[in-house]
Every structure is written in structure tokens, then in C-alpha cells.
Amino acid sequence: MKRPFGIVAAALLALFVAACGPANPRFQASDVTGVAFGRDFKLTDHNGKPRTLADFRGKVVVMFFGYTQCPDVCPTTLSDLAAALQKLGADADRVQVLFVTIDPERDTPELLSHYVPAFNPTFLGLSGDAAATAETAREFKVLYQKQAGSTPGSYSMDHTAGTFIFDPAGRLRLFVSQGQGPQIFAHDIRELLRATS
């Protein structure tokens, strides 16, 4: 009779020890931990300050590529991110959202400084010249292409629609597909913060 009880006790003890250990994050977005891309960038924020990923160490970094004249995907994603930060409450102070323009020809720092913080005052717009933009897009495997409009300045930009999320140590951890909504952003950011607190 003692043996089955000992087995049960050992199993319960193992469960108890496992419950006390650090739980693995349960993400709802795509876990891309360990990929060999999206390692860094060298761009300038809308205040004119040069930026790299290291500037935001200690925060969860949320990075989205788009352009200010985007009619739907870009404003929707930025609105979802603003809503996600509201859901996070005080934890939002530990998150930095970055909007990287793939249209530096039209998206001047001045325009970015009005457009991006309109969604949330903490959001930063990042830009570079054509070469820096192309290099950053290559590093993140983001595709973009100009589509001619009725006039030279009315072109649109086709681009990869998705959001990259880094943990506070600066490691790329998640890719959130377009249209997932603020709840998934809030959930997975909270999981990253919990895992590193």
C-alpha cells in the first residue's frame, strides 16, 4: 500500500516544483525566437535623434513598417497598438512602439512627428534615406514597392504588413500578422514582461 502512495506523492511533488518554477510564455502570435534576422537597425527618430535597438534595452519594443499615407493597414495597426497599451495600464511604460517608414521620400521627420504620436504620445517614427530604409527592410525581410498613382506624388506603397516584437533584452521574439487586434498585442506583451520581470 505504501508504494502507490509514494508514487502519487512524488508525482504531486514534481507538479508542485514545476508550478513554482518560471513558466514558459504562452504566446498567441507567431513565436520567432532564435531567427537569424531582425537583429538591429540604424535609423533616425522623428526628433532627429539617431536610434538603434540598444537605445530601448529594458523595454519590450514593438516595430511596424508602413507609411503615413497608407489608407488602411498602417493606421489600423497603430490604433490597435494604442489600444493595447491602454489595456496594459502601468506596464505600458515598459513598452516602446516604433513606426518605420518605407516611404522616406514623402515621410519627412516633421510629418512623422505629427502623424505617429497622434496615436499615442510615446510612439516614435523612424526614418532613413533610401539606402538605410532598404537595408533595414532587408534585415527584417520586409518587402515594399512603389505603385504609381495618377500624379507623381500620389503613388501608394505595397509592403509587408506585420509587427515585430522584441523582448527587453533586445531579442526578436514575435511576429504578429496584420489584423490580429489589440488583445493579442496586449496579451503577448504582458507575457514578455512577465517572463523578464
Secondary structure, 3 states (H helix, E strand, C coil): CHHHHHHHHHHHHHHHHHHHCCCCCCCCCEECCCCCCCCCCCEEECCCCEECHHHHCCCEEEEEEECCCCCCHHHHHHHHHHHHHHHHHHHHHHEEEEEEECCCCCCCHHHHHHHHHHCCCCCEEEECCHHHHHHHHHHCCCCEEEECCCCHHHCEEEECCEEEEECCCCCEEEEEECCCCHHHHHHHHHHHHHHHC
